[in-house]
């Protein structure tokens, strides 16, 4: 039951495909960049007080979400 997925591909075979690994890496990079975006914005601005609507912070978070979405698309689509 758990040994085969769609079209007879097992979970181990699916997770070893290069685009699935690339998708997982992009997802991790996107989440990490989003979590650390405030620190990156503070380092770029050289200021510890970063507002929620700071342009640098928003730009970094948008880039992080784009990387995350691309990772999810690469992970799901064969």
FENQUI-V283569 format. One record per backbone hydrogen bond with DSSP energy under -1.0 kcal/mol. NH is the residue of the N-H (numbers start at 1). CO is the residue of the C=O. E is the energy in kcal/mol with one decimal. If there is no record, write none. Layout:
NH	CO	E
NH	CO	E
This chain:
5	9	-2.0
8	5	-1.4
9	6	-1.1
14	10	-2.4
15	11	-2.6
17	14	-1.2
21	17	-2.1
22	18	-2.4
23	19	-2.0
24	20	-2.3
25	21	-2.3
26	22	-2.4
27	23	-2.2
28	24	-2.3
29	25	-2.4
30	26	-2.5
31	27	-2.4
32	28	-2.5
33	29	-2.6
34	30	-2.0
35	31	-2.4
36	32	-2.5
40	36	-2.3
41	37	-2.6
42	38	-2.2
43	39	-2.2
44	40	-2.3
45	41	-2.7
46	42	-1.3
47	42	-1.4
50	48	-1.1
54	51	-1.3
58	54	-2.6
59	55	-2.3
60	56	-2.3
61	57	-2.2
62	58	-2.3
63	59	-2.3
64	60	-2.3
65	61	-2.2
66	62	-2.2
67	63	-2.4
68	64	-2.2
69	65	-2.6
70	66	-2.5
71	67	-2.2
72	68	-2.3
73	69	-2.5
74	70	-2.7
75	71	-2.3
76	72	-2.2
77	73	-2.5
